[in-house]
Amino acid sequence: MPQPFSDVEIRTPILDMLTKYNSEKTVRFHMPGHKGRCSFYGFKGITYMSPLDVTEIPGTDNLHEPKEAILDAERLLARAYGARKSFILVNGSTCGILAAIGAAFKKGDRVIADENCHRSVFNGADLFGVEIVTLKNVTAGKIRETAESGGFRGVIVTRPDYYGICSDIKSIYKACRDLGLVLVTDEAHGAHLNFAGKGYPVSAVEYSDIIIQSAHKTIGGLNQSAFLHLNNEGIKFKDDIRKWLSVFQTSSPSYLIMASADCARATMERNGEELLEELRENINWAVKKITKETVFTVELNQGLPLGVERTPDRLVINTASGGFVGYSAEKFLRSEGVQVEMSDKERIVCLCSVFDERKDFEKLVGALKKMINYAKSMVEIFPNKSVSKRKREISEFKKLIGKKLKFDIVPYPPGTPFIKSGQVLTLKDFKEIEDMYMAGAVIMGVTAHKD
């Protein structure tokens, strides 16, 4: 982990640049059309942002060829994460993953990847003609065994996954170095790990070649703010990364998103370890309360393989242990003013960050206790109208059994394809999809096929 820096060195060059431009009271005959003064016709909640929402003009630099404040911010970003080169992204981790695949691999390359990779990995492979060989729970041993057949160019791992599971990145990195494979790590859910102390898994930045992180998921950036880091052998792909980022990122990048990413980095650089320790204490409090005062269990590190950890900020509550379907538990919690990140048939997943407070965890625990008192088992997950609608939709989808699908079937979240487009829908797959869909899962692609 990089050394901490003094307060004097904690800077936010993009925000400073935008604040300076706004203070000059320049008449703006340039994009965006709100000219820094639009109130959105009475929608006052967004007014305060528009003065800082600018475009590429003299003095505001250019994300696609940074030379001033944005370049300064990216250098600070690389320093904070201990990377050789870093990029600020405004189109989310998705564009970073696409650029990484385009830069590191070429048509016909074979790449080992996690079975639970985000759909952007498979989309990138399709775009660039890369063959993905998936493995369940990628380990160093599985990589060595799979690579024996030869012809592999790299490895893509997702760490942490949606349930907070972090694979043994040190041993995976060593295996990749021994085999001459490029290691790309989708660390979208782990931008905070670089600043954490005891009790958290290590960040993948030190142990990977190309690393993609979402600033908006865990460290407070606006939606779509993300980072791409090059380290170790990854620096060789610097020019190709910039080329593909210019393809996959908008030519009109949001300065608000860039500034938020810059500020998120600065916040974590200054206070990250302290804030994450406070978060861990709040989560430990919640875990004890849930364990003692409810019928539910919290999934921690027990039973995980050696070297594999669950990051403590991902609070995974097994509702099946108390007789509740995860989807219906999510629905009930929402009715009590608590919205979780995702659910499946057996559990709910709470994405926690340094911006959560003790009172938030108190409300979560209270809602869980109320749910137990409300019903021993919630059989009716949706109102009858919703159930009928889902039955009609899944009946239409059933007609595709034996046919090739035009769209991916993707439970969302987590965004991992269940069936890829072009594959034939089997009866077995349909039954699994039907089971999830009627239980309340959000599955992209089911209704898309009827249009």
C-alpha positions in Angstrom: 0.0 0.0 0.0 1.4 3.5 -0.8 2.6 5.7 2.0 0.2 8.2 3.4 0.7 11.8 2.4 0.4 15.1 4.3 -2.6 17.3 4.2 -0.7 19.8 2.2 -0.3 17.3 -0.7 -3.9 16.3 -0.8 -5.2 18.2 -3.8 -8.2 18.1 -6.1 -7.0 19.8 -9.4 -10.1 19.1 -11.4 -12.4 20.6 -8.9 -10.0 23.6 -8.4 -10.0 24.2 -12.2 -13.8 24.2 -12.4 -14.2 26.4 -9.4 -11.7 28.9 -10.9 -13.4 29.0 -14.2 -16.8 29.5 -12.6 -15.5 32.3 -10.5 -14.3 34.2 -13.6 -18.0 34.9 -14.6 -17.2 34.2 -18.2 -20.0 34.6 -20.7 -20.4 31.0 -22.0 -21.1 30.7 -25.7 -20.1 27.1 -25.5 -21.6 23.7 -24.5 -23.4 22.6 -22.3 -26.5 24.6 -23.2 -27.5 25.3 -19.6 -24.6 27.9 -19.5 -24.1 27.2 -15.9 -27.3 28.9 -14.8 -30.1 26.5 -15.7 -32.5 25.7 -12.9 -34.2 23.0 -14.9 -37.5 24.9 -14.9 -38.0 24.8 -11.1 -36.2 21.5 -10.3 -33.9 23.3 -7.9 -32.2 20.2 -6.5 -29.8 20.1 -9.5 -29.2 23.8 -9.9 -26.0 23.9 -7.8 -24.2 21.5 -10.1 -24.6 23.3 -13.4 -22.1 26.1 -12.8 -19.3 23.4 -12.7 -20.5 21.4 -15.7 -18.3 22.7 -18.5 -16.7 21.4 -21.7 -13.3 21.3 -23.3 -12.2 24.9 -23.8 -8.9 26.7 -23.1 -8.2 26.3 -19.4 -10.3 23.1 -18.7 -8.0 20.5 -20.3 -9.2 17.5 -22.3 -9.8 14.0 -20.9 -8.7 12.3 -24.1 -5.4 14.2 -24.3 -4.8 15.7 -20.8 -2.0 18.2 -20.3 -3.1 20.3 -17.4 -5.5 19.7 -14.4 -6.7 16.3 -15.6 -3.2 15.1 -16.2 -2.3 16.4 -12.7 -5.3 14.5 -11.3 -4.3 11.3 -13.0 -0.8 11.5 -11.7 -2.1 12.0 -8.2 -4.4 9.0 -8.8 -1.5 6.8 -9.8 0.5 7.9 -6.8 -2.4 7.2 -4.4 -2.8 3.7 -5.7 0.8 2.8 -6.3 0.3 2.4 -10.1 2.7 3.2 -12.9 -0.1 4.9 -14.9 -3.7 5.7 -14.1 -6.7 7.0 -16.1 -9.9 8.7 -14.9 -13.0 7.1 -16.6 -16.4 8.7 -17.1 -18.2 5.8 -18.8 -17.9 3.4 -15.8 -15.8 0.3 -15.3 -17.4 -1.1 -18.4 -15.4 1.1 -20.8 -12.3 0.3 -18.8 -12.8 -3.4 -19.2 -13.5 -3.1 -22.9 -10.4 -1.0 -23.4 -8.3 -3.5 -21.4 -9.4 -6.4 -23.6 -8.8 -4.4 -26.7 -5.3 -3.3 -25.6 -4.0 -6.5 -24.0 -5.4 -9.1 -26.4 -5.8 -9.6 -30.1 -8.2 -11.6 -32.3 -7.9 -15.3 -31.7 -6.2 -15.0 -28.3 -7.4 -17.4 -25.6 -8.1 -15.9 -22.1 -8.9 -17.6 -18.9 -11.7 -15.8 -17.0 -13.9 -16.1 -14.0 -17.3 -17.7 -14.7 -18.9 -14.9 -12.7 -17.3 -12.1 -14.8 -19.4 -9.0 -15.6 -21.2 -9.1 -19.0 -18.8 -6.4 -20.2 -16.0 -9.0 -20.2 -17.9 -11.3 -22.5 -19.1 -8.3 -24.7 -15.4 -7.2 -25.0 -14.4 -10.7 -26.0 -17.1 -10.8 -28.7 -16.0 -7.4 -30.0 -12.4 -8.2 -30.3 -12.7 -11.9 -31.3 -11.1 -13.2 -28.1 -11.9 -16.7 -26.9 -12.9 -16.8 -23.2 -12.4 -20.1 -21.3 -14.3 -19.7 -18.0 -13.4 -21.3 -14.7 -15.5 -21.4 -11.6 -13.6 -19.8 -8.7 -10.3 -19.0 -10.4 -7.3 -20.1 -8.5 -3.6 -20.3 -9.2 -3.8 -24.1 -9.5 -6.7 -24.0 -11.9 -4.8 -21.4 -14.1 -1.7 -23.6 -14.2 -3.7 -26.7 -15.0 -5.8 -24.9 -17.7 -2.8 -23.2 -19.3 -1.0 -26.6 -19.9 -2.9 -27.0 -23.1 -1.1 -23.9 -24.4 -2.2 -20.9 -26.5 -3.4 -18.7 -23.6 -2.6 -15.0 -23.5 -4.0 -13.8 -20.2 -6.3 -14.1 -17.2 -9.3 -11.9 -16.2 -10.5 -12.1 -12.6 -13.3 -10.4 -10.8 -12.3 -9.4 -7.3 -14.3 -8.7 -5.1 -17.4 -10.4 -6.6 -20.9 -9.2 -5.8 -20.8 -11.2 -2.6 -17.6 -9.6 -1.5 -15.4 -12.7 -2.1 -11.8 -11.8 -2.9 -9.7 -14.5 -4.6 -6.1 -15.1 -3.6 -4.7 -12.4 -5.9 -1.1 -12.9 -4.8 -0.9 -16.6 -5.8 -2.9 -15.8 -9.0 -0.4 -13.1 -9.9 2.6 -15.4 -9.3 1.0 -18.0 -11.6 0.5 -15.4 -14.3 4.1 -14.3 -14.0 5.4 -17.8 -14.2 3.3 -18.5 -17.3 3.8 -15.2 -19.0 0.1 -14.3 -18.9 -1.3 -10.8 -18.7 -3.5 -10.4 -15.6 -6.5 -8.1 -15.9 -8.4 -7.6 -12.6 -11.9 -6.2 -12.5 -11.8 -4.6 -9.1 -14.9 -2.5 -9.7 -16.1 -3.2 -6.2 -12.7 -2.7 -4.5 -11.5 0.8 -5.1 -11.4 1.3 -1.3 -9.2 -1.7 -0.6 -6.0 0.2 -1.4 -6.6 2.5 1.6 -7.8 -0.1 4.1 -5.9 -1.4 7.1 -6.4 -4.7 9.1 -9.5 -6.7 8.5 -9.7 -6.0 4.8 -8.3 -8.0 1.8 -5.3 -6.4 0.0 -6.0 -4.4 -3.2 -5.3 -6.1 -6.5 -3.4 -3.0 -7.9 0.0 -4.2 -6.7 -0.6 -7.7 -8.0 -2.1 -7.1 -11.5 -1.1 -5.7 -14.8 -4.4 -3.8 -15.7 -6.8 -3.0 -13.0 -10.3 -1.4 -13.4 -12.1 0.1 -10.5 -15.4 1.9 -10.0 -15.1 5.1 -8.0 -18.8 5.4 -7.6 -19.4 2.0 -6.0 -17.4 2.2 -2.8 -15.5 5.6 -2.5 -18.2 8.2 -3.2 -17.7 9.2 -6.8 -20.7 10.1 -9.0 -22.2 7.2 -11.0 -20.0 6.3 -14.0 -16.8 7.6 -12.4 -14.1 5.0 -12.5 -10.4 4.4 -12.7 -8.1 2.3 -14.9 -4.6 1.5 -13.5 -1.5 0.1 -15.3 1.0 -1.7 -13.1 3.8 -4.2 -13.6 3.7 -5.5 -17.2 0.6 -3.4 -17.9 2.5 -0.3 -18.6 3.4 -1.8 -22.0 -0.2 -1.3 -23.1 -0.4 2.4 -22.2 -0.8 3.7 -25.8 -3.3 1.1 -26.8 -5.3 1.7 -23.6 -5.5 5.4 -24.4 -6.5 4.6 -28.0 -9.4 2.3 -26.9 -10.5 4.6 -24.2 -11.0 7.3 -26.8 -13.2 4.8 -28.7 -15.3 3.6 -25.7 -15.6 6.9 -23.8 -17.8 9.8 -24.8 -16.1 12.7 -26.7 -18.0 15.0 -24.4 -16.9 13.8 -20.9 -18.7 15.0 -17.8 -16.5 17.3 -15.8 -18.7 16.7 -12.8 -18.0 13.0 -13.0 -14.3 13.7 -13.4 -14.3 16.1 -10.4 -16.2 13.6 -8.2 -13.6 10.9 -9.0 -10.8 13.3 -8.2 -12.5 14.2 -4.9 -13.2 10.6 -4.0 -9.5 9.8 -4.4 -8.5 12.7 -2.3 -11.0 11.8 0.5 -9.7 8.2 0.7 -6.1 9.3 0.5 -6.5 11.6 3.4 -8.9 9.7 5.7 -9.5 6.3 4.0 -8.0 4.0 6.6 -9.7 5.8 9.5 -13.1 5.9 7.7 -12.9 2.2 6.7 -12.0 1.2 10.3 -15.1 3.1 11.5 -17.2 1.4 8.9 -15.9 -2.0 10.0 -16.8 -1.3 13.6 -20.4 -0.4 12.5 -20.6 -3.6 10.4 -19.3 -5.7 13.3 -22.0 -4.1 15.5 -24.7 -5.0 12.9 -23.4 -8.6 12.5 -23.6 -9.1 16.3 -27.1 -7.7 16.4 -28.4 -9.7 13.4 -26.8 -12.9 14.8 -28.2 -12.5 18.3 -31.6 -10.8 17.7 -32.8 -12.3 14.4 -33.2 -15.8 12.8 -30.8 -14.9 10.0 -27.1 -15.7 9.6 -24.4 -13.4 8.2 -22.1 -15.0 5.7 -18.5 -14.3 6.8 -15.2 -16.0 6.1 -16.1 -19.4 7.4 -15.7 -22.2 4.9 -13.7 -20.1 2.4 -10.6 -21.7 0.8 -7.2 -20.7 2.1 -6.2 -17.3 0.8 -9.8 -16.4 -0.2 -11.5 -13.7 1.9 -14.7 -11.8 2.0 -14.3 -8.0 2.3 -16.2 -6.9 5.5 -18.0 -4.0 3.8 -20.1 -6.4 1.8 -22.8 -7.4 4.3 -24.3 -10.7 3.0 -27.3 -11.8 5.1 -28.7 -15.3 4.5 -32.5 -15.0 4.7 -33.1 -18.6 3.8 -31.8 -19.5 7.3 -34.9 -17.8 8.7 -37.3 -19.2 6.1 -37.4 -16.1 3.8 -36.8 -15.9 0.1 -34.2 -13.3 -0.6 -36.2 -11.5 -3.3 -39.2 -11.1 -0.9 -37.0 -10.0 1.9 -35.6 -7.2 -0.4 -39.2 -6.2 -1.2 -40.2 -6.1 2.5 -37.1 -4.1 3.5 -37.8 -1.6 0.7 -41.3 -1.1 2.2 -39.5 -0.2 5.5 -37.2 2.3 3.9 -34.2 0.1 3.4 -33.0 -0.7 -0.1 -30.3 -3.4 -0.5 -27.9 -3.7 -3.4 -29.2 -7.0 -4.6 -30.9 -10.3 -3.6 -31.1 -13.8 -4.7 -33.3 -16.7 -3.6 -31.3 -17.3 -0.4 -29.8 -13.9 0.7 -29.7 -10.2 0.5 -26.5 -8.2 -0.1 -25.9 -4.8 1.4 -23.1 -2.7 -0.2 -21.7 -0.7 2.6 -19.3 2.3 2.3 -17.6 4.9 4.5 -20.7 7.1 3.9 -22.9 4.7 5.9 -23.6 5.7 9.5 -24.5 3.8 12.6 -28.1 4.9 12.3 -28.3 3.3 8.9 -27.3 -0.1 10.3 -29.7 0.4 13.2 -32.5 0.9 10.7 -31.5 -2.2 8.8 -31.5 -4.4 11.9 -34.8 -2.9 13.0 -36.4 -3.7 9.6 -35.0 -7.3 9.7 -36.5 -7.8 13.2 -39.8 -6.3 12.0 -39.9 -8.7 9.1 -39.6 -11.7 11.4 -42.6 -10.4 13.4 -44.5 -9.6 10.2 -44.6 -13.2 8.9 -42.8 -16.4 9.4 -42.7 -16.9 5.7 -43.7 -14.5 2.9 -45.2 -16.7 0.2 -46.8 -13.9 -1.8 -43.9 -12.0 -3.3 -45.8 -9.7 -5.6 -49.4 -8.4 -5.8 -51.6 -10.7 -8.0 -51.4 -8.2 -10.9 -47.5 -8.4 -10.9 -47.6 -12.2 -10.6 -50.0 -12.5 -13.6 -47.8 -10.2 -15.6 -44.7 -12.2 -14.9 -46.5 -15.4 -15.7 -47.4 -14.0 -19.1 -43.9 -12.8 -19.8 -42.3 -16.1 -18.9 -44.9 -18.0 -20.9 -43.8 -16.0 -24.0 -40.2 -16.7 -23.2 -40.9 -20.4 -23.0 -41.7 -20.4 -26.7 -38.0 -19.9 -27.4 -36.9 -23.3 -26.0 -34.8 -25.0 -28.7 -34.1 -21.7 -30.4 -31.0 -19.4 -30.4 -31.4 -16.4 -28.2 -30.9 -12.9 -29.7 -30.0 -11.3 -26.4 -28.0 -12.2 -23.3 -30.1 -13.5 -20.3 -28.6 -11.6 -17.4 -29.8 -11.5 -13.8 -29.2 -7.9 -12.7 -27.4 -7.4 -10.5 -24.9 -9.0 -10.5 -24.7 -8.6 -14.3 -23.2 -12.0 -15.0 -24.7 -13.6 -18.1 -26.8 -16.8 -17.4 -27.1 -17.5 -21.1 -25.2 -15.8 -23.9 -26.8 -14.5 -27.1 -26.5 -17.1 -29.8 -26.9 -20.0 -27.5 -29.9 -22.3 -27.6 -32.4 -22.1 -24.8 -32.7 -25.5 -23.3 -35.6 -26.8 -21.1 -33.2 -27.1 -18.2 -32.1 -23.5 -18.5 -35.6 -22.3 -19.0 -36.7 -24.0 -15.7 -33.9 -22.2 -13.8 -34.8 -18.9 -15.4 -38.5 -19.4 -14.7 -37.7 -20.3 -11.0 -35.7 -17.1 -10.5 -38.1 -14.9 -12.5 -41.2 -16.0 -10.6 -39.3 -15.6 -7.3 -38.8 -12.0 -8.1 -35.4 -11.7 -9.8 -34.7 -8.9 -12.3 -33.5 -10.7 -15.4 -32.5 -8.7 -18.4 -33.4 -10.2 -21.8 -36.5 -12.2 -20.9 -38.9 -9.6 -22.2 -36.5 -8.2 -24.8 -37.1 -11.2 -27.0 -40.7 -10.5 -27.6 -40.1 -7.1 -29.3 
